[in-house]
Amino acid sequence: MMFFDDIFANPIYYLRIIAEISILFYFIYSGLYYLRGTRGAYILAGLLISLILLTIISDLLHFEVLAWLLQSLWAVFAGVLIVIFQPELRRAFAQLGSRSFVKKMKKKETISEIVKAAINLANQRVGALIVFERKIGMRAIINNAITLEAKLNHHLIESIFQTRSPLHDGGIIIRDDIIVAAHAIFPLTHNSELQKTMGTRHRAGIGITEETDAVAIIVSEETGFISLACRGKLKKDVSPDKLSRMLSSLLKIKAGESLKSVFDVTVDSEEKMEGFSRTPLKNEQK
């Protein structure tokens, strides 16, 4: 009881201890995890085991000279680590400084490739359904599709949706900058009103965004219009510039932020979506 009374009497002291231990644990674990599988990791393990065993032996047998030497070795151990892990440390600091920049550049490149593919497919009147996986996974759909795990580029996307391609039916699933799967069959929207006015591809694009937080791009093979679906709503006849802006906003949403609010913000105020106010698309069977 006295222990708990002491904790309640001075909680900041114990919280500080927990914070210090957590920080040390995080950095030690991160360092060991990063160094796993490297040659330096085996050297580090050998040094640590040797020093710990020698320290225990010197304490048990009261070797004063050895104990003094070991204390000196522990003092210079940090410097030894820097020498041993110089390549790994250089790589770690380089990655730390460039990670956010590289991630941002990859996202811009991904959006650029997608927009380019959508424009080319629209000009050729080739239908397409491109779905971006976000926080909510689509494992069940991916397991029933054709797994690709291919680096995203517009040439590959355009070739997939050509009518002679065996993968052109259904859609593709993109995760980050990787085409995870093709020939993916998505659930259709439950909105009965849309079944009479829209083809299968558009209803599938809306349907997957009703069940997940995915973002879908649909290219109509009849009209050549590019549409964007999110949260069960569809924005039709999107220009390339607006498509790029909307994707940039939708694909950088933080956890907990409303997809609907971002989807509406990306559209001009007079064009905010309220249901399906525009003229419905013609039926499209593929």
Backbone torsions as a table, in degrees:
resi	resn	phi	psi	omega
1	MET	NA	-37.1	180.0
2	MET	-63.7	-34.0	179.9
3	PHE	-63.7	-46.7	179.9
4	PHE	-67.6	-35.6	176.5
5	ASP	-62.2	-38.5	179.5
6	ASP	-66.6	-37.6	178.7
7	ILE	-64.2	-46.8	-179.1
8	PHE	-68.3	-27.6	179.9
9	ALA	-75.0	-32.2	-177.7
10	ASN	-137.3	67.2	-175.2
11	PRO	-68.0	-31.3	-177.5
12	ILE	-63.0	-37.5	-179.6
13	TYR	-61.4	-47.1	-178.1
14	TYR	-72.8	-34.2	175.0
15	LEU	-63.7	-36.8	177.5
16	ARG	-64.3	-40.4	178.5
17	ILE	-64.1	-44.8	179.0
18	ILE	-62.0	-41.5	179.0
19	ALA	-63.2	-42.7	179.7
20	GLU	-63.8	-44.3	179.3
21	ILE	-64.2	-41.2	179.8
22	SER	-63.1	-42.6	179.3
23	ILE	-64.2	-45.1	178.7
24	LEU	-62.7	-43.2	179.6
25	PHE	-61.7	-42.0	-178.8
26	TYR	-62.4	-47.0	-177.0
27	PHE	-69.9	-38.3	178.8
28	ILE	-66.5	-45.2	179.8
29	TYR	-63.5	-44.4	-179.5
30	SER	-62.1	-41.0	179.3
31	GLY	-64.5	-46.2	179.5
32	LEU	-65.8	-38.9	179.6
33	TYR	-65.5	-39.9	-179.2
34	TYR	-67.9	-34.4	-174.8
35	LEU	-88.6	-0.6	-176.7
36	ARG	-60.6	138.3	176.1
37	GLY	82.3	-4.9	179.4
38	THR	-90.1	160.8	177.9
39	ARG	-65.6	-33.7	179.1
40	GLY	-63.9	-28.6	-179.7
41	ALA	-63.8	-39.3	179.2
42	TYR	-69.5	-36.8	176.8
43	ILE	-64.2	-43.8	178.9
44	LEU	-61.4	-45.1	179.7
45	ALA	-61.4	-42.5	179.2
46	GLY	-63.5	-43.3	179.0
47	LEU	-63.3	-46.2	-178.6
48	LEU	-62.0	-45.8	-179.8
49	ILE	-62.6	-43.1	-179.8
50	SER	-63.3	-46.6	-178.6
51	LEU	-65.5	-40.2	180.0
52	ILE	-66.3	-43.8	179.0
53	LEU	-63.7	-43.5	179.1
54	LEU	-64.8	-37.9	178.7
55	THR	-64.9	-42.4	179.1
56	ILE	-64.7	-44.3	-179.6
57	ILE	-63.7	-43.5	-179.5
58	SER	-64.8	-34.4	177.7
59	ASP	-70.9	-41.1	-179.0
60	LEU	-68.7	-40.9	-176.2
61	LEU	-96.1	0.4	177.2
62	HIS	58.0	46.5	174.6
63	PHE	-82.6	100.3	-173.2
64	GLU	-69.1	-43.5	-179.0
65	VAL	-65.0	-44.9	179.2
66	LEU	-63.3	-39.8	178.7
67	ALA	-63.1	-39.8	179.1
68	TRP	-65.7	-41.5	178.8
69	LEU	-64.9	-39.9	179.9
70	LEU	-65.7	-38.1	176.3
71	GLN	-61.1	-39.3	177.5
72	SER	-66.8	-38.8	179.3
73	LEU	-65.5	-40.6	177.1
74	TRP	-61.6	-32.6	-178.9
75	ALA	-68.6	-35.0	-178.4
76	VAL	-96.0	4.6	-176.0
77	PHE	-62.4	-36.3	179.5
78	ALA	-62.0	-41.8	177.9
79	GLY	-65.1	-38.1	178.1
80	VAL	-63.0	-40.1	178.8
81	LEU	-61.2	-40.5	179.5
82	ILE	-61.9	-40.1	-179.9
83	VAL	-68.8	-43.4	-176.6
84	ILE	-67.5	-42.7	-173.6
85	PHE	-103.5	30.6	-179.4
86	GLN	-58.3	-47.1	179.1
87	PRO	-63.4	-43.0	-179.5
88	GLU	-64.9	-41.3	179.6
89	LEU	-65.6	-39.5	178.9
90	ARG	-62.9	-43.7	179.8
91	ARG	-66.2	-39.0	-179.3
92	ALA	-64.2	-44.9	179.7
93	PHE	-68.3	-34.5	177.3
94	ALA	-65.2	-42.2	178.5
95	GLN	-67.3	-38.4	-179.9
96	LEU	-62.4	-38.5	-178.0
97	GLY	-77.9	-23.5	-173.4
98	SER	-112.8	-2.5	-173.0
99	ARG	-60.9	-50.6	-177.6
100	SER	-65.0	-38.3	179.7
101	PHE	-66.0	-44.6	-179.3
102	VAL	-64.8	-41.1	179.3
103	LYS	-61.8	-41.5	178.9
104	LYS	-65.2	-41.4	179.3
105	MET	-66.5	-37.8	178.1
106	LYS	-63.3	-40.2	-179.2
107	LYS	-65.1	-42.7	177.6
108	LYS	-62.7	-41.0	179.7
109	GLU	-65.4	-40.7	179.2
110	THR	-61.8	-47.7	-179.9
111	ILE	-62.8	-41.3	179.5
112	SER	-61.5	-42.9	179.8
113	GLU	-66.1	-40.0	179.9
114	ILE	-64.4	-46.8	-179.3
115	VAL	-62.3	-42.1	179.2
116	LYS	-62.6	-42.2	178.4
117	ALA	-64.6	-42.3	180.0
118	ALA	-62.8	-41.9	179.3
119	ILE	-63.0	-47.5	-178.2
120	ASN	-64.0	-41.8	178.9
121	LEU	-65.9	-38.9	178.4
122	ALA	-64.7	-41.4	179.0
123	ASN	-64.9	-31.5	179.6
124	GLN	-87.8	-1.9	-175.5
125	ARG	56.9	44.9	176.5
126	VAL	-108.2	123.3	-178.6
127	GLY	-71.2	148.2	-179.5
128	ALA	-154.3	151.6	174.3
129	LEU	-136.0	111.9	-176.8
130	ILE	-117.1	121.6	-175.4
131	VAL	-118.7	129.6	176.8
132	PHE	-96.6	118.8	174.9
133	GLU	-78.5	134.6	179.5
134	ARG	-119.0	-125.4	-175.5
135	LYS	-69.1	-40.5	-179.1
136	ILE	-85.4	119.2	-176.9
137	GLY	-74.0	164.7	179.6
138	MET	-129.0	47.6	-174.6
139	ARG	-60.0	-42.4	-178.1
140	ALA	-61.4	-41.1	179.7
141	ILE	-69.4	-41.2	-179.3
142	ILE	-64.3	-39.4	-179.8
143	ASN	-63.0	-28.0	179.4
144	ASN	-94.8	2.5	179.0
145	ALA	-103.9	-174.3	176.6
146	ILE	-94.7	114.4	-178.1
147	THR	-72.4	130.8	179.9
148	LEU	-114.5	-53.0	-174.9
149	GLU	53.0	48.5	-176.4
150	ALA	-108.4	146.8	175.9
151	LYS	-62.6	131.2	-175.0
152	LEU	-71.2	131.8	167.5
153	ASN	-156.2	155.5	-171.5
154	HIS	-67.6	-29.6	178.7
155	HIS	-63.0	-43.2	-179.0
156	LEU	-66.0	-42.9	-179.9
157	ILE	-61.9	-44.4	-178.8
158	GLU	-64.2	-39.1	-179.2
159	SER	-69.2	-33.4	-179.8
160	ILE	-62.9	-39.8	-173.2
161	PHE	-91.2	1.5	173.8
162	GLN	-64.0	142.5	-172.7
163	THR	-61.5	-24.3	179.6
164	ARG	-84.0	-8.4	179.8
165	SER	-77.2	136.7	178.4
166	PRO	-69.3	-9.4	-177.6
167	LEU	-104.6	6.5	-170.2
168	HIS	-72.6	-24.6	177.1
169	ASP	-72.1	150.7	-177.9
170	GLY	78.1	-149.4	-178.4
171	GLY	-141.3	-179.6	176.5
172	ILE	-113.5	153.8	179.1
173	ILE	-116.0	128.1	-178.6
174	ILE	-115.0	132.0	174.6
175	ARG	-124.6	115.9	-174.0
176	ASP	59.0	-115.8	-179.8
177	ASP	-114.8	27.1	-178.0
178	ILE	-120.4	133.7	170.7
179	ILE	-82.7	104.4	-173.7
180	VAL	-74.3	-44.1	-175.0
181	ALA	-151.8	156.0	174.5
182	ALA	-129.1	171.3	-177.6
183	HIS	57.4	36.9	-180.0
184	ALA	-86.2	132.7	179.5
185	ILE	-102.3	119.1	-175.5
186	PHE	-102.6	154.8	177.2
187	PRO	-68.2	144.2	179.1
188	LEU	-83.3	155.6	178.6
189	THR	-61.8	148.4	178.5
190	HIS	-88.3	-1.5	-179.1
191	ASN	-73.9	108.8	-176.1
192	SER	-65.1	-26.7	-179.5
193	GLU	-66.0	-30.9	-176.1
194	LEU	-80.0	-21.3	-177.8
195	GLN	-63.7	-24.3	-179.2
196	LYS	-89.9	-19.2	-171.4
197	THR	-113.5	-16.1	-175.9
198	MET	-126.1	151.7	178.6
199	GLY	-79.6	178.1	-174.7
200	THR	-62.2	-40.8	-176.3
201	ARG	-63.4	-44.8	179.5
202	HIS	-67.8	-39.2	178.7
203	ARG	-67.1	-32.8	176.3
204	ALA	-69.9	-40.0	177.6
205	GLY	-62.1	-40.7	177.6
206	ILE	-71.5	-39.4	-176.5
207	GLY	-61.5	-43.8	-178.6
208	ILE	-68.5	-29.4	178.0
209	THR	-80.2	-14.5	173.0
210	GLU	-77.3	-34.6	-174.9
211	GLU	-93.6	-20.4	179.5
212	THR	-134.9	179.6	176.6
213	ASP	-93.1	20.6	-178.6
214	ALA	-66.9	161.3	173.5
215	VAL	-117.7	131.9	-175.7
216	ALA	-122.5	138.1	172.9
217	ILE	-110.3	128.5	-180.0
218	ILE	-121.2	129.5	175.3
219	VAL	-109.8	124.9	-179.3
220	SER	-83.7	129.1	178.8
221	GLU	-80.1	-14.8	179.5
222	GLU	-89.6	-44.6	-176.4
223	THR	-102.1	-20.0	-174.9
224	GLY	76.5	8.4	179.0
225	PHE	-76.9	145.7	174.7
226	ILE	-103.1	127.8	179.9
227	SER	-121.2	155.7	179.4
228	LEU	-128.4	127.5	-179.1
229	ALA	-114.7	141.4	177.9
230	CYS	-162.0	135.9	179.4
231	ARG	55.1	34.5	178.1
232	GLY	77.5	6.5	177.8
233	LYS	-114.4	154.1	-174.9
234	LEU	-125.5	131.0	172.7
235	LYS	-107.9	116.9	-172.9
236	LYS	-97.5	158.4	175.0
237	ASP	50.3	57.0	-178.7
238	VAL	-86.5	130.6	178.1
239	SER	-72.8	157.9	-179.9
240	PRO	-57.5	-42.3	-180.0
241	ASP	-63.9	-44.1	179.9
242	LYS	-67.9	-36.9	177.4
243	LEU	-60.5	-43.2	178.7
244	SER	-63.3	-42.8	179.7
245	ARG	-66.0	-43.0	-178.2
246	MET	-66.6	-41.0	177.2
247	LEU	-64.6	-39.6	178.7
248	SER	-60.4	-37.9	179.1
249	SER	-75.1	-45.2	-174.5
250	LEU	-69.6	-33.1	-174.7
251	LEU	-89.2	3.1	176.8
252	LYS	-119.2	18.9	-179.3
253	ILE	-66.2	137.3	176.8
254	LYS	-82.6	158.2	-179.6
255	ALA	-59.0	134.4	177.3
256	GLY	90.8	-10.4	179.8
257	GLU	-82.8	143.9	-175.5
258	SER	-72.6	123.3	176.1
259	LEU	-63.7	-37.6	-177.4
260	LYS	-63.2	-40.5	-178.4
261	SER	-65.8	-40.7	179.3
262	VAL	-68.9	-38.7	179.7
263	PHE	-61.6	-40.6	179.5
264	ASP	-72.1	-36.8	-178.2
265	VAL	-63.2	-34.1	-176.9
266	THR	-72.6	-13.2	179.3
267	VAL	-98.9	144.2	178.1
268	ASP	-57.0	150.3	-172.3
269	SER	-58.2	-35.7	-178.4
270	GLU	-79.3	-9.2	-178.0
271	GLU	-112.3	14.7	-179.0
272	LYS	-59.7	143.7	-171.5
273	MET	-80.1	130.0	172.4
274	GLU	-133.0	91.6	-174.5
275	GLY	69.6	-139.4	179.1
276	PHE	-121.8	79.5	-171.2
277	SER	-78.0	-21.9	-177.0
278	ARG	-83.0	173.9	179.1
279	THR	-63.4	128.7	-177.9
280	PRO	-61.7	151.5	176.5
281	LEU	-75.1	157.0	175.4
282	LYS	-70.3	159.7	179.2
283	ASN	-61.1	138.1	-179.6
284	GLU	-135.8	116.3	-167.0
285	GLN	-84.3	-17.0	-177.7
286	LYS	-118.4	NA	NA
